[in-house]
Amino acid sequence: MSQINDRHEFPFDIDLEEFLDESVDRNQNWNYKLHGVLVHSGDLHGGHYFALIKPDRDTRWLKFDDDRVTPVTDREVLEENYGGEVLNGLVPPGQRQQVRTMKRFTNAYMLVYIRESAIDEVLAPFTELDTPPHLSMGPNFSLPRRLY
């Protein structure tokens, strides 16, 4: 058993028009935007999972890690999840030719892209009508009174 930890870069934006079948309407927009990155941090024997999500067109990226949700930078979304090796600090003046690297153990394992023309529809605000009836609290629902 082994875990592949090679560097693999992925973009924020991707145009898939060049991969379309000849019969597909090319007058439409085939640009996709990255909105989710599922990440594994660790190695073959264990680790931790978290998600980086851009919940709508305007909100910044958020990191969902267990019970914490924190804002993250674009660099944290991309560069820190490419896998491979990373420079280990500054290179000493006498060792300019020898670059020290260390393995990176934080890797994206699933990417979620949304077609640019459908972002507002796919990421529309959640409403009460979106809740399935069997999960809805209904109009007669009330929280139990607190006992003192």
C-alpha positions as CSV (number, residue, x, y, z in Angstrom):
1,M,0.0,0.0,0.0
2,S,1.2,3.5,-0.8
3,Q,-0.1,7.0,-0.9
4,I,0.8,9.2,-3.9
5,N,2.0,12.6,-2.7
6,D,3.1,14.1,-6.0
7,R,2.5,17.8,-6.6
8,H,-0.6,18.4,-8.7
9,E,-1.7,22.0,-9.3
10,F,-5.3,23.0,-10.0
11,P,-6.8,26.4,-11.0
12,F,-9.5,28.6,-9.6
13,D,-11.0,28.9,-13.1
14,I,-11.1,26.3,-15.9
15,D,-12.6,26.5,-19.4
16,L,-13.8,23.0,-20.6
17,E,-14.8,24.1,-24.1
18,E,-11.8,22.3,-25.7
19,F,-13.0,19.0,-24.3
20,L,-16.6,19.2,-25.6
21,D,-18.0,16.8,-28.2
22,E,-18.5,18.4,-31.6
23,S,-22.3,18.2,-31.2
24,V,-22.4,20.4,-28.1
25,D,-23.6,24.0,-28.4
26,R,-20.4,26.1,-28.2
27,N,-22.3,29.4,-27.9
28,Q,-22.8,28.7,-24.2
29,N,-20.2,29.5,-21.5
30,W,-18.2,26.5,-20.5
31,N,-16.1,28.3,-17.8
32,Y,-16.2,26.7,-14.3
33,K,-15.1,28.2,-11.0
34,L,-13.6,26.4,-8.1
35,H,-16.0,26.4,-5.0
36,G,-14.9,23.5,-2.9
37,V,-11.7,21.6,-2.0
38,L,-11.8,18.5,0.1
39,V,-8.5,18.0,1.8
40,H,-6.7,15.1,3.6
41,S,-3.9,16.1,5.9
42,G,-1.7,13.1,6.9
43,D,-0.3,10.0,5.5
44,L,-1.4,6.5,4.5
45,H,-1.7,5.4,8.1
46,G,-3.9,8.2,9.4
47,G,-4.8,11.9,9.2
48,H,-7.5,14.4,9.3
49,Y,-10.1,15.7,6.7
50,F,-11.4,19.2,6.3
51,A,-13.2,21.2,3.6
52,L,-12.4,24.6,2.0
53,I,-15.6,26.1,0.6
54,K,-16.5,29.3,-1.2
55,P,-20.2,29.4,-0.4
56,D,-21.3,31.9,-3.0
57,R,-20.0,34.3,-5.7
58,D,-18.8,37.0,-3.3
59,T,-17.9,35.5,0.1
60,R,-14.3,34.7,0.7
61,W,-13.0,31.1,1.1
62,L,-13.9,29.4,4.4
63,K,-12.2,26.4,6.1
64,F,-14.6,23.9,7.7
65,D,-12.5,21.9,10.2
66,D,-14.5,19.9,12.8
67,D,-16.4,22.5,14.9
68,R,-14.4,25.5,13.6
69,V,-15.1,27.7,10.5
70,T,-12.4,30.2,9.7
71,P,-11.6,32.4,6.7
72,V,-8.6,31.4,4.6
73,T,-6.6,33.1,1.9
74,D,-6.4,32.0,-1.8
75,R,-2.9,30.8,-1.1
76,E,-4.2,28.4,1.6
77,V,-6.8,27.1,-0.8
78,L,-4.3,26.4,-3.7
79,E,-0.6,26.3,-2.9
80,E,-1.0,24.5,0.5
81,N,-3.0,21.7,-1.0
82,Y,-1.0,20.8,-4.1
83,G,1.0,18.0,-2.4
84,G,4.6,17.4,-3.3
85,E,7.4,19.2,-1.6
86,V,7.8,22.6,-0.1
87,L,10.8,24.7,0.6
88,N,11.9,24.4,4.2
89,G,12.5,28.0,5.2
90,L,15.1,30.3,3.8
91,V,18.1,28.9,1.9
92,P,21.4,29.7,3.7
93,P,23.7,32.0,1.7
94,G,26.4,29.4,1.2
95,Q,23.9,26.8,0.0
96,R,22.2,28.7,-2.8
97,Q,22.6,25.6,-5.1
98,Q,21.2,23.2,-2.6
99,V,17.5,23.8,-1.9
100,R,16.2,22.0,1.1
101,T,12.7,20.6,0.8
102,M,10.3,18.7,2.9
103,K,7.3,16.5,2.1
104,R,3.9,18.2,2.2
105,F,1.3,16.0,3.8
106,T,-1.8,18.2,3.0
107,N,-3.4,17.2,-0.3
108,A,-6.6,18.0,-2.1
109,Y,-8.4,14.8,-2.9
110,M,-11.6,16.2,-4.4
111,L,-12.4,19.4,-6.2
112,V,-15.8,21.0,-6.7
113,Y,-16.2,23.2,-9.7
114,I,-19.5,25.0,-10.6
115,R,-20.3,26.2,-14.1
116,E,-20.0,30.0,-14.0
117,S,-23.4,30.7,-15.6
118,A,-25.1,28.5,-12.9
119,I,-23.4,29.7,-9.7
120,D,-26.3,31.9,-8.5
121,E,-28.7,29.0,-9.1
122,V,-26.6,26.2,-7.6
123,L,-25.6,28.3,-4.6
124,A,-29.0,30.1,-4.1
125,P,-29.8,31.1,-0.5
126,F,-31.4,28.3,1.5
127,T,-35.1,28.9,2.3
128,E,-37.7,27.1,4.4
129,L,-39.1,25.6,1.1
130,D,-35.8,23.8,0.6
131,T,-36.4,21.7,3.8
132,P,-38.0,18.4,3.1
133,P,-41.4,18.1,4.8
134,H,-40.3,15.2,7.0
135,L,-37.5,17.4,8.4
136,S,-39.5,20.6,8.7
137,M,-40.5,21.8,12.1
138,G,-43.8,23.0,10.7
139,P,-46.0,25.9,11.7
140,N,-47.1,24.3,14.9
141,F,-43.6,23.5,16.2
142,S,-42.5,25.1,19.4
143,L,-39.5,24.5,21.6
144,P,-40.2,22.7,24.9
145,R,-40.4,25.1,27.9
146,R,-37.4,25.1,30.0
147,L,-37.9,23.5,33.4
148,Y,-36.4,25.3,36.4
